[in-house]
Amino acid sequence: MARGGINKAVVKKARQAILARGGHPSIDAVRIEMGNTGSKTTIHRYLKELDDGAGRRDIGPVPLDEELGELVGRLAQRLQEQAQEPLEQALSHFESQKQALEQQLDEMRQHQEQLQGQLQAQANALASESAALQDVRAMLHAEQTRSAELNQALKDADLRLADKEQRIHSLEEKHLHARDALEHYRAASKEQREQELRRHEGQMQQVQMELRQAQQSALVRQDEITQLHRDNERLLSEQRATGKELKQAQEMANKSTTRQSQLSEQLARLDSESALLQERLRVASEEILALKENHDKQAQASKDMELRAAKAEASLEALRLAGSKAQPGATAGS
């Protein structure tokens, strides 16, 4: 049975065109002339009929038994063609399905490779984030150690400041005692001078001598007071310097506390990002498992198609054998 659009008239027209050009009307030449359509078996049958018809016109009438034999032979050949054409269609359909499945399998493999690449990239990103997290934790530990050291330095500065304040208070008390002693001495000297003035002039020399002694003692006391004032001013300067150091230490401690809070926030953010990456890694693993299962199913389907193709080829071979056996029998009957 010829394919759609192929008949004896079309083959005859193509044959005549090739002969007109001076060519040989072979099966391939005729099929090319018809636009690569039609079964080669059908074309061969039509060419044989055309060649036989041309030969019979040349040699005259053909005997009836020979004509019947040719007719039986053509019928057997057509039966073989009718049995072969569905097999060819089935094989063509099987090849197209096989190519489609192989293309789908290649696409699935490419998709699987892409997923594996994405999974590897996500694993690398997770490792990088983990390393960054370790670095941040190390920085946080260093900042905590530094904050502890600053707190200890602040405590030491407080102790030194308290000691200096205690020394200043002690010097102030000494200054007060010295001033009270000087006032008492002045009052006593004044009273003594008034008593000495009321005495007779004979004791003036002794009074003047005692006055000089008292003045010398007062000078000594004045020097002591001056030294106390100098010590007081020096301690006040040290107190102001210590206050500045304490203020700087407090500012550094506040900065360290702020930095520690920022590092804690960054650590929390990195922990959440790490959890998100782990979730994406889990989803990608599930997709890969699903693709593997689908790949196994496609492989099983491909095996089934190969078994069906093998069965079809076996059936085709059996039909071919049956056709080859039927043709000699038909010729013998003629």
PyMOL commands that set and color helices and strands:
alter all, ss='L'
color gray80, all
select helices_A, chain A and resi 8-20+27-33+40-59+64-197+201-333
alter helices_A, ss='H'
color red, helices_A
deselect
rebuild
show_as cartoon
